[in-house]
Amino acid sequence: MTLLLRPVRHAVNNLSMVLTANLDAALPQLPEGERVTKQIARAREAAMDYDHLARGFLALGREEGTRPAPAARMMQELLPLLSLAAAGPVEVRTLGSAVIERRSPDLEGALILAASGAAGLPPGPRPALRLDGARLVVPWALSPEARAALEAVGAKLEPEEEGVAVTLRAG
């Protein structure tokens, strides 16, 4: 799989760039309000969603290891995958910044497991994740698997209102 990751990432990147560039070029030439214009706009939006999701997924295949990373940037990169695991949109409110220890792909997998707890919430908007430096507040219950995965990457877990505060290791 490692052998294929780089060429697959390259092919996904090419597809995304060709789709979005051509749709971006076509949109201004179409009459406003027309059905085809709306269809092209929806196709562009879907292409962008695909791009973010595919990039996030393929990033999980990067080389294993530990490296420092800005917590907010990592959470933004993971957002499409967190939303997929949560079975609906997830928002991250960033209140402060910190550099954390990014243990790939274990940390990303643990955060995806944590997000999957939102899939069991009642229908409607989900409460936002809050990231304040290296402290991430997950406003729903974590499964035992998510707890174990987070603890395995050195995160400290504390009860927080309806959910859990996860303090990530400083990088």
N, C-alpha and C positions, 0 to 999 in steps of 0.2 A: 504494500500500500504506500509506503514511503516513497518508493520509486515513482509511483504514479502521481503523487500529490502535486509536485511542481508543474507538470504539464497540464493537469486538470485545473489547477489554479489559474494558469496562463490562459487556457481555453475559456474559462468562466469570465475572466477579466476581459478578454477580447469580445465575447458575446455581449457582455454588459455595456462596454464602450460603444460598440457598433449600434446596438439597439438604442441606447439613450442619445447618442449623437445624431442618428438619423431621425429619431422622433423629435428631438429638439430643433433640428433644421426644418422639419416639415410643419410643425405647429404654427409658426408665424406666417406661413404662406397660405394657411387655410382660413376660410371666412369664419368669423366669430359666430357662435350660436348654432352652427350647422351640426347635424348628427355626426358626420365623419370627424369633425373637429373634436367633439366630445369623446368619440371612440379613441382617437389618437391620444388625447390627453389621459384617458384611463389606461391606455396601453403604456404610456410613459410612466405613469405612477406605479403600475404593476412591475415595470422593468426596474425602477428604482428600488422597490420593495425586494424584488428578487436579488438585486445586486447586494443590498445590505445583508440579507439573510445568507446568501451564498458566501460572501466574504467572511462573515462571522463564523460560519460552519467550517470553512476551509482553514481559518486561522487556528482552529482547535488542533489541526494536524501539524502545526509548527513543531520545531524541535522541542523535545521535552527538556525541561530545565527550570532553573530559578533565575529571575532577573528583576531588577527594580522597574516599576512602572507606575505612572500616575493613576491613581484609583479611578478618577472620573473618566479618563480616556478609556480605560479597560471596560468600565461599565457601559459606556456608549458603544463600544465595539460589540459588546455582548447583547445589547438591547434587543436586536431582532430575535436572537435565540431565546432570551428570557421571555419575550412575548409569546413565542411559539410554545415554550414549555408551560407557560401560564394559561394557555388556551385563550389568549386575548391580550390586548395592549397593556403594556407595563410602562410606567413613567418612572424616571429616576430624577429626584430633586437633589441637586448638588448644593451643599451649604458651605463646604470648605474643601481644601485640597490637601492631599498627602501622597507621598510615594510609598507604595506597598511592595511586598515581596510577591511577585507573580510566579507561582509554581505551576507551569503549564504542563499538561492540560488539566491537572488535578483541580486547581482553583476554579477554572472556568466550569468544569463539570460539577463541582460542589455548588457553585452559584446557580447553575441551571437547575439542579435538583431543588435548591431552595425556592426558585421561582415557580417550580411545578406545584408548589403548595397552593398557589392562587387559582389553579384549575378547579379546585373544590369549592371556591367561594360562590355565593349566590350570584345570579346574573346581574349585570350592571357594571358601572365603572369600578375599577379596582383601586384600592388606596395606593398611593405612590410609595416607592422605595425612597428612603432618605439617606443620602451619603454625606456625612460630615467628616471630612478627612479620611481616616481609615475605618471609621465606624459606619456600618451600613445597617439601617433599621429595616427589617423585613416585617411588614405589618400583618402577617398571617402566621399560622402555626407551621413549623417545619416538621417534615417526616423524620422518623428515626434515621433513615438513610442519608438525608440531607444533613442532619446534625453530625452524624459520624464522618461524612465527607468533609464538612467544614472543619471539624476538630482535627482531622487527619492532615490538613494543610496548615495547622497552627492557629486557626481562628479561635477567638475567645467568644463564647456565647453567653448572653445574659437575657433574662426575661425583659420585655419592653411592651407595656400596654397590651395590645392584642397579639403581639408577635414576639420577635426576638431581635436583639441588637447583636450584630456580628462585628467584632473588631478584628480586622485583617492585620496580618503581621506587617510591621513597618519594613520598608526596603531601604 
